[in-house]
């Protein structure tokens, strides 16, 4: 028997700087080049729209105008109202540790980046591009297969060595969000103490929805080491990996690791 290597689909890869981070898009479907470029353009246009609406660094964003009292909630966009409702649900579901007001001002960033990438992925599927990877600064949504025909591989950054990974995950339908202190220090606030959380260097959450995974990872970091037990108790499809400040690596048994 002669083994024939699977043909690599042409696909498309594009990277843009949005939301203060590099966002990459890999489209792995065998579609006409014009279609791939149109899909990529629509995806990045959506992400720029999210940045304009939700940025906490742009004085004219809806989030900042709402926070200053210049924009009534009733006058906010449907997207902003939906995000705030989801943040309120996540505040309840995390016992208050995911808190969009943890810093004293409105900042839903711990949900928005993952949510925006999830919506981008959902739109790609609806548009006929079910094989793709959206990586929004380490919050990753993969579906289908890579251009090689293999399941996607997602490296989890090593919390002390930016050139290395501490884990590599694989799958065909994964949402992977990581919250850590390796770039911005202990910036996640424990809302109960009103001070930066310590104890966990990096938290990665894997599940079916990237916005929720993003919020869960943020909440676990805010809990400190107590977040490990909280993650262990999450129901159903949620899995995790944690690196503690003293360099212990702990993870769910069912985490989809590369063999």
FIMAR-460009 format. One record per residue (C-alpha): residue number from 1; x, y, z negated. Coordinates in steps of 0.25 Angstrom, whole numbers, m for minus. Each point is the difference from the previous one (the first is absolute). Example, Ala and Ser with C-alpha at 12.3 -4.5 7.8 and 13.67 -1.06 7.14 Angstrom:
2
<rec 1; <49; m18; m31>>
<rec 2; <6; 14; 2>>
***
This chain:
259
<rec 1; <0; 0; 0>>
<rec 2; <5; 14; 4>>
<rec 3; <m3; 11; m10>>
<rec 4; <m3; 13; 6>>
<rec 5; <2; 13; m8>>
<rec 6; <m12; 8; m1>>
<rec 7; <0; 13; 9>>
<rec 8; <2; 13; m8>>
<rec 9; <m12; 9; 3>>
<rec 10; <5; 14; 4>>
<rec 11; <m8; 8; m10>>
<rec 12; <4; 14; m5>>
<rec 13; <7; 6; m13>>
<rec 14; <m1; 14; m4>>
<rec 15; <5; 8; m12>>
<rec 16; <m5; 13; m5>>
<rec 17; <3; 9; m13>>
<rec 18; <m14; 2; m6>>
<rec 19; <m4; 2; m15>>
<rec 20; <14; 2; m3>>
<rec 21; <5; m13; 4>>
<rec 22; <3; m9; 12>>
<rec 23; <m12; m7; 6>>
<rec 24; <2; m11; 10>>
<rec 25; <m9; m7; 9>>
<rec 26; <2; m13; 7>>
<rec 27; <m10; m4; 10>>
<rec 28; <2; m15; 4>>
<rec 29; <m11; m2; 10>>
<rec 30; <2; m3; 15>>
<rec 31; <m7; 12; 4>>
<rec 32; <3; 11; 12>>
<rec 33; <10; 10; m4>>
<rec 34; <m10; 11; 1>>
<rec 35; <m9; m7; m9>>
<rec 36; <11; m2; m11>>
<rec 37; <4; 14; 1>>
<rec 38; <m14; 5; m2>>
<rec 39; <m3; m9; m12>>
<rec 40; <13; 5; m6>>
<rec 41; <m4; 15; 3>>
<rec 42; <m13; m2; m7>>
<rec 43; <6; m7; m12>>
<rec 44; <10; 11; m2>>
<rec 45; <m11; 11; 2>>
<rec 46; <m8; m7; m11>>
<rec 47; <12; 0; m10>>
<rec 48; <3; 15; 3>>
<rec 49; <m15; 3; m2>>
<rec 50; <1; m7; m14>>
<rec 51; <13; 8; m3>>
<rec 52; <m7; 13; 3>>
<rec 53; <m12; m3; m8>>
<rec 54; <6; m7; m12>>
<rec 55; <14; 6; m2>>
<rec 56; <3; 5; m14>>
<rec 57; <12; 8; 6>>
<rec 58; <m9; 8; 11>>
<rec 59; <m7; 12; m7>>
<rec 60; <m11; m1; 11>>
<rec 61; <m3; m15; m2>>
<rec 62; <m14; m4; m4>>
<rec 63; <6; m6; m13>>
<rec 64; <7; 13; m4>>
<rec 65; <m12; 8; 3>>
<rec 66; <m9; m9; m8>>
<rec 67; <10; 0; m11>>
<rec 68; <1; 15; m1>>
<rec 69; <m15; 1; 0>>
<rec 70; <m1; 7; 14>>
<rec 71; <m7; m12; 7>>
<rec 72; <m13; m6; m7>>
<rec 73; <m1; m15; 0>>
<rec 74; <m13; 1; 8>>
<rec 75; <8; 8; 11>>
<rec 76; <12; m11; 1>>
<rec 77; <1; m9; 11>>
<rec 78; <m6; m14; 0>>
<rec 79; <14; m6; m1>>
<rec 80; <4; 8; m12>>
<rec 81; <m13; m3; m8>>
<rec 82; <1; m15; 3>>
<rec 83; <15; 0; m4>>
<rec 84; <m4; 7; m13>>
<rec 85; <m11; m10; m3>>
<rec 86; <9; m11; 3>>
<rec 87; <11; 6; m10>>
<rec 88; <m11; 1; m11>>
<rec 89; <m3; m15; 2>>
<rec 90; <14; m4; m1>>
<rec 91; <2; 9; m12>>
<rec 92; <m11; m9; m6>>
<rec 93; <6; m13; 5>>
<rec 94; <14; 3; m5>>
<rec 95; <m5; 5; m14>>
<rec 96; <4; 14; 3>>
<rec 97; <14; m3; 5>>
<rec 98; <m2; 4; 14>>
<rec 99; <m4; 14; m2>>
<rec 100; <0; 10; 12>>
<rec 101; <1; 11; m11>>
<rec 102; <11; m6; m8>>
<rec 103; <9; 12; 3>>
<rec 104; <m10; 10; m4>>
<rec 105; <m4; 3; 14>>
<rec 106; <m7; m7; 11>>
<rec 107; <9; m10; 7>>
<rec 108; <m6; m12; 6>>
<rec 109; <13; m4; 7>>
<rec 110; <1; m13; m7>>
<rec 111; <m12; m5; 8>>
<rec 112; <0; 9; 13>>
<rec 113; <13; m5; 7>>
<rec 114; <m4; m15; m1>>
<rec 115; <m15; 4; 3>>
<rec 116; <5; 8; 13>>
<rec 117; <8; m12; 5>>
<rec 118; <m11; m10; m3>>
<rec 119; <m10; 9; 8>>
<rec 120; <10; 1; 11>>
<rec 121; <2; m15; 0>>
<rec 122; <m15; m2; 0>>
<rec 123; <m2; 9; 12>>
<rec 124; <11; m7; 8>>
<rec 125; <m7; m13; m2>>
<rec 126; <m13; 6; 5>>
<rec 127; <7; 6; 12>>
<rec 128; <5; m14; 4>>
<rec 129; <14; 0; m6>>
<rec 130; <m1; m11; m11>>
<rec 131; <15; m2; 0>>
<rec 132; <7; 11; m7>>
<rec 133; <8; 6; m12>>
<rec 134; <m2; 13; m6>>
<rec 135; <11; 4; m10>>
<rec 136; <m3; 13; m7>>
<rec 137; <12; 2; m8>>
<rec 138; <0; m14; m6>>
<rec 139; <m15; m2; m1>>
<rec 140; <m2; m10; 11>>
<rec 141; <m12; m6; 7>>
<rec 142; <3; m12; 10>>
<rec 143; <m10; m7; 8>>
<rec 144; <2; m12; 10>>
<rec 145; <14; m3; 5>>
<rec 146; <12; 8; 4>>
<rec 147; <5; 1; 14>>
<rec 148; <8; m13; m1>>
<rec 149; <m13; m7; m3>>
<rec 150; <4; m3; m15>>
<rec 151; <m7; 5; m12>>
<rec 152; <5; 14; m5>>
<rec 153; <11; 1; m10>>
<rec 154; <0; 11; m11>>
<rec 155; <12; 3; m8>>
<rec 156; <m2; 6; m14>>
<rec 157; <11; 10; m2>>
<rec 158; <10; m3; m11>>
<rec 159; <m2; 10; m11>>
<rec 160; <15; 3; m2>>
<rec 161; <6; m3; 14>>
<rec 162; <m8; 8; 11>>
<rec 163; <7; m9; 10>>
<rec 164; <m5; m13; m5>>
<rec 165; <m13; m7; m3>>
<rec 166; <m4; m8; m12>>
<rec 167; <m11; m8; 6>>
<rec 168; <m5; m3; 14>>
<rec 169; <m14; m2; 2>>
<rec 170; <m7; m7; 13>>
<rec 171; <m14; 0; 5>>
<rec 172; <m10; 3; 10>>
<rec 173; <m10; 8; m8>>
<rec 174; <7; 7; m12>>
<rec 175; <m1; 14; m6>>
<rec 176; <13; 2; m8>>
<rec 177; <2; 13; m9>>
<rec 178; <12; 3; m9>>
<rec 179; <1; 11; m10>>
<rec 180; <13; 2; m6>>
<rec 181; <10; 10; m7>>
<rec 182; <12; m2; 10>>
<rec 183; <m2; 12; 8>>
<rec 184; <m7; 10; m9>>
<rec 185; <4; m5; m14>>
<rec 186; <m11; m3; m10>>
<rec 187; <m10; 9; 7>>
<rec 188; <m13; m8; m3>>
<rec 189; <m7; 6; m12>>
<rec 190; <m5; m9; m12>>
<rec 191; <m14; 8; m1>>
<rec 192; <m1; m4; m14>>
<rec 193; <13; 6; m5>>
<rec 194; <1; 11; 11>>
<rec 195; <14; m4; 2>>
<rec 196; <8; m8; 11>>
<rec 197; <m2; m15; m1>>
<rec 198; <11; m9; m3>>
<rec 199; <3; m15; 0>>
<rec 200; <m3; m4; 14>>
<rec 201; <10; 3; 11>>
<rec 202; <m9; m5; 12>>
<rec 203; <m13; m6; 1>>
<rec 204; <m5; m6; 13>>
<rec 205; <m15; m4; 2>>
<rec 206; <m5; m9; 11>>
<rec 207; <m14; m1; 4>>
<rec 208; <m11; 2; 11>>
<rec 209; <m1; 16; m2>>
<rec 210; <12; 9; 1>>
<rec 211; <m7; 12; m7>>
<rec 212; <m4; m9; m12>>
<rec 213; <14; m7; 0>>
<rec 214; <7; 14; 0>>
<rec 215; <m9; 4; m12>>
<rec 216; <2; m13; m8>>
<rec 217; <15; 2; 2>>
<rec 218; <0; 14; m5>>
<rec 219; <m9; m4; m12>>
<rec 220; <9; m12; m4>>
<rec 221; <13; 10; 0>>
<rec 222; <m8; 9; m9>>
<rec 223; <m3; m11; m10>>
<rec 224; <15; m3; m1>>
<rec 225; <3; m15; m4>>
<rec 226; <m15; m2; m4>>
<rec 227; <m3; 1; 15>>
<rec 228; <6; m14; 2>>
<rec 229; <m11; m6; m8>>
<rec 230; <m10; 9; 6>>
<rec 231; <5; m5; 14>>
<rec 232; <m1; m14; m4>>
<rec 233; <m14; 1; m3>>
<rec 234; <m5; 7; 13>>
<rec 235; <m10; m9; 7>>
<rec 236; <m1; m7; 13>>
<rec 237; <10; 3; 11>>
<rec 238; <9; 10; m7>>
<rec 239; <15; m4; m2>>
<rec 240; <12; 8; m5>>
<rec 241; <14; 1; m2>>
<rec 242; <7; 8; m11>>
<rec 243; <14; 5; m3>>
<rec 244; <2; 5; m14>>
<rec 245; <9; 11; m5>>
<rec 246; <9; m11; m6>>
<rec 247; <1; m7; 14>>
<rec 248; <m10; m12; m2>>
<rec 249; <m7; m4; 13>>
<rec 250; <m14; m6; m3>>
<rec 251; <m10; m4; 10>>
<rec 252; <m13; m7; 3>>
<rec 253; <2; m15; 3>>
<rec 254; <m9; 2; 13>>
<rec 255; <8; 11; 5>>
<rec 256; <2; m2; 15>>
<rec 257; <15; m1; 0>>
<rec 258; <9; m4; 12>>
<rec 259; <4; m14; m2>>
***
